[in-house]
Amino acid sequence: MYTTLTRIIPIVLFCMAVSCKPTATPETTNAQVPWLTDLIQQLEKEAPANPPAKIYSYTYNGQQVYYLTSRCCDIPSKLFDNDGNQLCEPDGGITGRGDGRCADFFEKRTNETIIWEDKRES
């Protein structure tokens, strides 16, 4: 039995390793969505935010979207379509609920992938 397990375990581990779905990296995503490179470069020129700025991709209402987190407090977050057009501000602002144009974003979003995170100290 010990011999059988020592043969099966490496095969199972190999199968698990090759079946893992790779996470999107900023490099591959930016190559597919060039305007993100410009946005990230712009954010890196600004002072670091607290909490740090992040960009996520999601599926929302059947389309690929990109969510830029709020920089702080009353500053709204931004949601962009695949072409870089701003769709709405899902949260933030005086009420904390954004501009109301995509009030269901947090309930309907799926397939979260982190695209970029500002790792600089604020």
N, C-alpha and C positions, 0 to 999 in steps of 0.2 A: 504494500500500500504506500509506503514511504517513497518508493521509486516512482510510482504512478503520479503522486502529488508533485514530486520534483520535476516531472515532465509537463504536467498540466499547468502549474502555476505560471511558468514563464510564457506559455502560450496565451493564457488568459490575460496576463499583464500586457503582452504585446498587442493583443486585440483591443484592449481598452485604450491603449496609447494611440493607436492609429484611428480609432473611431472618434476621438475627441475633436470637436469643432474648434478651429482656431479663432481667437478673438480678433476683431478688426483692430489694426494698429493705425495710429495717426497717419503714417506714411502711405498705407494702402488707401485709406479713406480719402486723404487729401488729394491723391492722384486721381481718384474718381470724382471728387468734388473740389475743384481747384479754388473756389472762392473761400473755402475753409482755411487754406494756407494764408490768404490775405487777412482774414479775421484773426487768426492765431498770431500772426506777426504784429498786427495792430495791438492786440491785448498784451503782448510781451513788451511793447514799447511803453505801455502805461504802467503806473505804479501797481504793485501787487495788491489785490483785493483781499479783504478779510470778511468773510471766508474766501479762500482762493477760488478764482474763476474756473469753471469746468464746462466742457461741451460734451453733450451726450447725443447719440442718435437713437431714434425711436421709430416705430411704425405708429402712425396716428391717422385715423380716417382713411386707411388704405394707402397712405403715402409715406415715404421716408422723410423724416423731419429731423431738425437739429435744434437742441435746446441749450441755450447759453444761460447759465445760472446767474442769479442776481448778484451784484457786487456787494450790496449791503442794504440793510434797512428798507427804506422806501423806494429804492431803485428797482424798477421792474426787470424780470428776466425776459428773454426774447426767444421766440420760436420761429425758425426759418424753414422754408421748403427746400427741396433738393437743388433749386436754382439760386438760392441765397436770398430770396424774397422774404421779408419779415411777414409772418402770418398773424402774429398776435404777441401779447405779453401775458403769459399764463398766470403769473403771480407777481407780487410786489406792488409798489405804488402805495398811495395813502391808505387804501383799504386792505392791502395785502392780497387782494384777489385779482390783480392785473387789470387789463382793460376790458375783460368780459367777453372778448371775441372768441375765446376757446376755453370757456369755463369748464368743459368736460375733459380737458387734456390729461389731467392726472389720473382720472378714472379709466380713460380709454387707451392710453399709451401702452405699447408692448415692445418687446425685443430691445431692451435697453443695452446700449453699448457705450462705454466711455470712449470718447474720441481724443480728448485732450484735457489735461489738468495742469494748472499753473503750480509748479513745485517751488517757486521762489518764496522766500520768507517775506512776510508783510511787516 
